[in-house]
Amino acid sequence: AAVILAVISFVFTILAIIGISAKDRPEFFGQAGSQPKVKFRDYKDIVMHNRPIQMLIISAATDKLGQLLMSGTMTYLFANMLLNSSLQGVFSSILIAPLVAISIGGVFVSRRFGLKRTFLVGTWGSMIMLAIMFVVGPDPKVPAVFLGMFLVQKCLASMGNSGIIPMIADCTDYEMYRSGRFVPGMMGTMFSFIDKIISSFSAMIQGFALTLAGVGNVVIKPNEPVNSTFNMAIMVCFCIVPILGHIATIIAMRWYNLDKVKMAEIQDELENRKEALAGKGTRPDGAEEAAAGAVS
């Protein structure tokens, strides 16, 4: 299985390289291919004044925390609440095709409605399904009901999450629009660093929940029920924490102003600047200040 996964990953990587090769050229970097000299203190300015990346980090990190908790408690859900460990493998296999379809289809949806709207639709849909799942709960006698809702929730969450990486690119374009700096590496590094810090709390939250349920030092046998407190702890980690993450996302997105219309405006402005600089043949002094002044 590992070899098959490695081969598939390699093939998709090659396809990705081919797909971006037409645009992965120096003339498309920054303004007229310029690469500014950036320093560590530039992080402060970006963190303080680039509101879209602030909101995107909050959204992505809280959602990631919920996803990791769902993944961490999924084994207990199948083994000790649905009482059938083998169902987890079957469900994971069934889930592959819908997730691939959603990932591909999400690209076309995002092109039509914009990344922000697609992200919010996926988030709202996932949150609603999680709330229903928490109320209904897993029933070992009819596992298909809960697993059907889980499949829908995973697809909706995937539709939203597929736009996160392109949204980082939008934030990078906004930073160039705002300050004149083209710093995709800096933006990606900052996003990844803060995302990993917040998502690292997932194991701690799961351990705390299991300890409160009284099974922190107990060997939990598969395919056997534990107790109602344990079941509630798992459902809180599996549904409630991700719901809270979605709520944080919805609130943060109120201050994320890079919708389809705004991005069209930004792209037009950046293209105009690039043409102006290309016409002069050089990047004039004070271009960063002029760019910042154009935004204000």
LOKOLMI-71543 format. One record per residue: x, y, z of N, C-alpha, C, O in turn; residue in three letters. Coordinates in steps of 0.2 Angstrom, whole numbers, plus 5000, padded with zeros to 4 digits. Each point is the difference from the previous one (the first is absolute). Example, Ala and Ser with C-alpha at 12.3 -4.5 7.8 and 13.67 -1.06 7.14 Angstrom:
! LOKOLMI-71543
506649725039499650065000500450065000500549995003ALA;499350064993500450065001499650055003500350065001SER;
***
This chain:
! LOKOLMI-71543
500449945000499650065000500450065000499950054997ALA;500749955007500450065000500450014994500050064998ALA;500149894998500450014993499550034995500150044997VAL;499249935004499550034995499950075002499950044995ILE;500149985011499950075002500550044998499950064997LEU;500749925003500650044998500050014992500250054998ALA;499649904999500050004992499550054998500150044996VAL;499349965007499450054999500350075001499850044997ILE;500549975009500250065002500550034995500050064999SER;500549904999500550024995499750024993500250054998PHE;499349915000499650024994499750065000500050044996VAL;499649975010499750075001500550065001499850054997PHE;500749935006500550065000500350024993500150064999THR;500049894997500250014993499550044996500150054997ILE;499349935004499450044997500050075002499850044996LEU;500349975011500050075003500550044997499950064998ALA;500749915001500650044997499850024993500250054998ILE;499549904998499850024993499550055000500050044996ILE;499549965009499550045000500250085001499750044997GLY;500849965008500250075001500650034996500250055001ILE;500149904995500650024996499950064996500550044999SER;498949974998499950064996500050075004500250054997ALA;499749955009500050065004500650005005500150065003LYS;500249894998500650005005500650024996500549974999ASP;499550105000500650034996500150075003499550035003ARG;501149994997500250065004499650064998499950055004PRO;499849964990499750064998499350005003499750065000GLU;500149895004499350005003500150015008499550015003PHE;501250004999500150015007500050075002500450044996PHE;499249985008500050075003499850054994499649984996GLY;500750085004499950054995500550004995500650025002GLN;499249964992500550004995500649955002500650024998ALA;499349935005500549955002500450025006500549975001GLY;499450095002500550025005499949965007499549975001SER;501050025002500049965006500350055006500650015000GLN;499050015004500250055005500449975006500049945001PRO;500550105002500449975005499550015007499850065002LYS;500149895001499650005006500449985006500549965000VAL;499350075006500349985006499549975005499450004999LYS;500949985006499649965005499550055003499449985002PHE;500850084999499550055003499450024995499550025003ARG;500649964991499450004996499449965002499450024998ASP;500749935005499549955003499550055004499449995000TYR;500950055004499650045005499550044996499450015002LYS;500850024993499650054996499449954996499550035000ASP;500749924998499549954997499549985005499450004999ILE;500849985007499649975005499550065002499449995002VAL;500950074999499650055003499550034995499550035002MET;500749974991499650044995499649964995499650024996HIS;500649925003499749954995499449975003500149945003ASN;499350094997499549975004499749934997499949965004ARG;500150044989499849934997500449945003499749955001PRO;501050064999500449945002499949995008500049945002ILE;499850115002499949995007499349965000500049955004GLN;499550074993499449965000500049934997499749955003MET;500750044992500149944997500449955005499849945000LEU;500750085003500349965005499649985005500049945002ILE;499650105001499549995005499549944998499949955003ILE;499850064991499649964997500349934999499749955002SER;500850054994500349934999500349975006499949935000ALA;500450105004500349975006499449975005500149945002ALA;499450094999499449985004499749944996499849955004THR;500150054990499749954996500549945000499849945001ASP;500850074999500549945000500049975007500149945000LYS;499850105005500049975007499449955000500149955003LEU;499350074995499549965000500149944996499849945002GLY;500550064992500149954996500449945003499949944999GLN;500750095004500449955003499749975006500149945001LEU;499550095003499649975005499549954997500049945003LEU;499750074992499649954997500449944998499849945001MET;500850074996500449944998500249975005500149935000SER;500150105006500349975006499549965004500249955003GLY;499150064996499549975004499649954995499649975003THR;500650034991499649964995500049925002499549974999MET;501150015003500149935002499549985006499749954999THR;500350095006499549995005499350004998499649965002TYR;500350084993499350014998499849934997499449985001LEU;501050004994499849934997500149945005499549965000PHE;501050045004500149945004499650005006499849945002ALA;500050115001499750005007499350045000499749995005ASN;500150044989499350025000499649974995499449985001MET;500950014993499749964995500149935000499749954997LEU;500850035008500249935001500249964994499949945000LEU;500450094996500349964994500650044997499950044996ASN;500749935006500650044997500149994993500250044997SER;499549905000500149994993499650054996500250014994SER;499350025008499750054997500450074998499950034995LEU;500649985009500450064999500449994993500050054996GLN;500349895003500349994993499550004994500250034995GLY;499249945006499550014995499850074999500050024994VAL;499950025011499850064999500550054997499850044995PHE;500849955007500650044997500049984992500250054997SER;499749895001500149984993499450034996500150034995SER;499349975008499450034997500150084999499850034995ILE;500650005010500050075000500550034995500050064998LEU;500449904999500550024996499750034993500250064999ILE;499449914998499750024994499650075001500150054996ALA;499549965009499650065001500550065001499950054998PRO;500649935006500550065002500450024994500150064999LEU;500149894996500350024994499650044996500250054997VAL;499249935002499550044996499950075003499950054996ALA;500049955011499950075003500650044999499950064998ILE;500749925002500650044999500050034993500250054999SER;499749904996500050034993499450054999500150054997ILE;499349935005499450044999500150075004499750054998GLY;500649955008500150065004500450054996499950065001GLY;500549924994500450054997499550044995500150065000VAL;499549904997499550044995499550045004499850064998PHE;500049925008499650045004500350065002499750055000VAL;500949945002500450065003500150054994500050065001SER;500149924993500150054995499450044998500050054998ARG;499449915003499450044999499750045005499850064999ARG;500349925008499750045005500650035005499850045004PHE;500849954994500550025005500249965005499649965003GLY;501150044999500249965006499750015006499849955004LEU;500150114998499750025007499349975000499849975005LYS;499850044990499349975001500049935000499649975004ARG;500850004992500049925000500349985006499749955003THR;500850085000500249985007499550015005499949955004PHE;499750104996499450015005499549954999499749985005LEU;500150004989499549964998500249935003499649965004VAL;501050024995500249935003500150005007499849955003GLY;500350115000500150015007499349995004499949965004THR;499650084993499350005002499749935000499749975005TRP;500450004989499849934999500249955005499749965003GLY;501050044998500349965004499850015007499949955004SER;500050114998499850015007499349985002499849975005MET;499750044990499449975000499949935001499749975004ILE;500749994992500149935000500249975007499849965002MET;500850085000500249985007499550015005500049955005LEU;499650104995499550015005499549945000499849985005ALA;500050004989499549954999500349935002499749965004ILE;501050034995500349945002500050005007500049945003MET;500250115001500050005007499349995003500049965005PHE;499550064992499349995003499849934999499849965004VAL;500350014990499849944998500549945003499749965003VAL;500950054997500549965003500149934996499549984997GLY;501049995004500249944997499649945003500049995006PRO;499649974990499649945003500349944996500049994994ASP;500349965010500349944997499549964997500249964996PRO;499150055005499549964997499950024993499949964995LYS;500250115004499950024993500550054999499950064999VAL;500749925000500650044999500050044993500350065000PRO;499349924996500050044993499750075001500250044996ALA;499449975009499750065000500550055002500150064997VAL;500349935008500550045003500650014995500250064998PHE;500049884999500550014995499850034993500450034997LEU;499049975002499750044994500150075001500250044996GLY;499649995010500150075002500750015000500250064998MET;500249905005500850015000500350014993500450044999PHE;499349924997500350014993499850064997500450044997LEU;499049995004499850064997500450065004500250044996VAL;499949955010500450055004500750004997500350064999GLN;500049895000500750004997500150034994500450044998LYS;499149954997500050034994499950075000500350044996CYS;499349995008499950075001500650035003500250064998LEU;500149915007500650035003500650004995500350055000ALA;499749904996500549994995499950064994500550034998SER;498949985001499950064995500250065002500350044997MET;499649985010500350065003500750005000500350054999GLY;500049895004500750005001500450014994500650025000ASN;499149954994500450004994500250074997500550014996SER;499250045007500150074998500550045005500250064998GLY;500149915007500450035005500750024996500250065001ILE;500149894996500750024997499950064995500450045000ILE;499149954995499950064996499850075003500250054998PRO;499549945008499950065004500650035002500150065001MET;500449905001500750035002500350044994500350055001ILE;499649924993500250044994499750065000500350054998ALA;499049955003499650075000500350055005500150064998ASP;500149915008500350055005500650024998500250065001CYS;500249904995500750024998499950064994500350055001THR;499249944995499850064995499850065004500250054998ASP;499449945007499850065004500650035003500050075000TYR;500549905002500550035004500450044994500350055002GLU;499849924992500350044995499650064998500350064999MET;499149945001499550054999500150055005499950064999TYR;500149925008500150055005500650035001500150065001ARG;500549904999500650035002500550004994500650035000SER;499349934994500550004995500449945001500549994995GLY;499549975010500449945001499749944998499449985001ARG;501049984995499749934997500449955004500649994999PHE;499149985007500349965004499649945002499849985005VAL;500149984989499749935001500349965005499649965004PRO;501150034996500349965005499950025007499849965004GLY;500250104997499950035007499349995002499949985006MET;499650034990499349995002499949925001499649995005MET;500649974991499949935001500349975007499849965003GLY;500850074998500449985006499650025006500049965005THR;499850104995499650035006499449965001499849995006MET;499850004989499449965000500149935003499749985005PHE;500849994992500249935003500250005007499849955004SER;500650094998500350005007499450015005500049965005PHE;499650094994499450015005499549954999499849985006ILE;500149994988499549955000500249935004499649975003ASP;501150024996500349945004499950015007499949955004LYS;500350114999500050015007499349995003499949975005ILE;499650064991499349995003499749934999499749975005ILE;500550004989499749934999500449955005499749945001SER;500950085002500349955004499749995007500149955003SER;499450094998499649995006499549945000499749995005PHE;500249984989499549954999500149945005499549975003SER;501150014997500249945004499950015007499749965004ALA;500450104999499950025006499350005002499849985005MET;499850054991499250005001499749935000499649995004ILE;500749974992499749935000500249975006499649965003GLN;501050044999500349975006499650035006499849965005GLY;500150104995499650035006499349975000499749995005PHE;500050014989499349975000499949935002499649985004ALA;500949984994500049935002500249995008499749965003LEU;500750094999500150005008499450015004499849975005THR;499850084992499450025004499549954999499649995005LEU;500449974990499649944999500249945005499649955000ALA;501050055003500249955004500349944997500149955003GLY;500150064991500449954996500750024998500349974995VAL;500050085008500650024998500649955001500450004996GLY;499549965009500549955001499749934999500349955003ASN;499250044993499649944999500249974993499950044996VAL;500249905004500049974993499349994997499749965003VAL;500250084992499349994997500049954995500350004995ILE;499349955006499949944996499650024994499550035000LYS;500749954994499650014994499349964999500049955003PRO;499550084994499449974999499649985006499649955001ASN;500650095005499649995006499850075002500450055000GLU;499049965003499850075003500450015006500249965003PRO;499950114998500350025006499550025005499849975005VAL;500050104995499550025004499750074997500350024995ASN;499250005008499750064997500450075000500050044996SER;500449965010500550065000500550004995500150054997THR;500249895002500449994994499750024993500350044996PHE;499149945003499750014994499950084999500150024995ASN;499750015011499950074999500750044999500050054996MET;500549935007500650034999500349994993500250054997ALA;499649895000500249994993499650054995500350034995ILE;499149975007499550044995500250085001499950034995MET;500349995011500250075001500650014995500050054997VAL;500549915004500650004995499850004993500350034996CYS;499349925002499849994993499650054997500050014994PHE;499550025010499550044997500150075003500050054996CYS;500049965011499950075003500650044998500050064998ILE;500649915003500650044999500150034993500150054998VAL;499849904997500050024993499450064999500150044996PRO;499349955007499550054999500350075003499950054996ILE;500449955009500350065003500550034995500150064999LEU;500349904998500550024995499650034994500350054997GLY;499249925001499650034994499750075002500050054996HIS;499849955010499750075003500650054999499850064998ILE;500849925005500550054999500250024993500150064999ALA;499849894997500150024992499550054998500250044996THR;499249945005499450054998500150075002499950054996ILE;500349955011500150075002500650034997500050064998ILE;500649915001500650034997499950024993500250054998ALA;499449914999499950024992499650064999499950034995MET;499750005011499750064999500550064999499850054997ARG;500849945005500650054999500449984995500650034999TRP;499349914997500449984994499750034994499549974998TYR;500750094999499750034995500249984993499850044995ASN;500649915004500249984994499549954996500149944999LEU;499350094999499549964997500250014992500550034998ASP;499149944998500150004993500050074997500550014996LYS;499150035006500050074997500750045002500350034996VAL;499949965011500650035002500649984997500550034998LYS;499549905001500649974997500150024992500550014998MET;498950004999500050034993500350075000500450024995ALA;499450025010500350075000500750005002500450034997GLU;499949925007500750005002500449974994500550034998ILE;499249924998500449984994500050054995500650014997GLN;498950035002500050054995500650065002500350024996ASP;499750005010500450055003500849974999500450044998GLU;499749905004500749975000500250004992500650014999LEU;498949974997500249994993500250074997500450014996GLU;499250045006500150074998500750035003500450034996ASN;499849955010500750025003500549964996500550034998ARG;499449915000500549964997500150034993500650004997LYS;498950024999500150034994500350065000500450024996GLU;499550025009500350075001500749995001500450044997ALA;499849915008500749995001500449974994500650024999LEU;499049944997500449974995500150054994500550004997ALA;499050055003500150064995500650045002500350034995GLY;499849985011500650045002500749965000500550035000LYS;499449905000500649965000500349995006500549965000GLY;499350075006500349995006499550015005499550034999THR;500749955007499550015006500350075003500550005003ARG;499050054998500250065002500150005008499749965003PRO;500750094999500150005007499350035003499750044997ASP;500249935009499450025004499449964997499450035002GLY;500749924994499449964998499649975005499450005000ALA;500949985006499649975005499650065003499449985002GLU;500950084999499650055003499450024996499450015002GLU;500749994991499550024996499449955000499450014999ALA;500849925001499549955000499650005007499450004999ALA;500950025006499750005007499550064999499450005003ALA;500850064994499650064999499449984996499550035001GLY;500649934994499449994995499549965004499450014999ALA;500849955006499549965004499650055004499449995001VAL;501050055003499750055004499550054997499750045003SER;
***
